[in-house]
């Protein structure tokens, strides 16, 4: 197995799911986000939101603290758990 290391080019945009910013995330993802109602949390009772990521176009349940990241040039979006995002991302403004 050959492991290749990469460095991210440029900045990405990200919004953190707080559990209460549904409108902000829906706008950020062009409508590919919605808050999960308690009765719809069968598989993961702690998940409070759902986002359609660019990875295979699958809907992914997310928890408060999860970052939704858009990466250029295609603005592909990814769900990144809080602890991972804090390790490999740092704010460039604000």
Secondary structure, DSSP 4 states (H G I P E B T S, - for coil): ---------S--EEEE--SS-HHHHHHHTTT-EEEPPGGG-SS-TT--EEEE-SSTT-EEEE-TTPEEEEETTTTEEEEE-HHHHHHH---S--
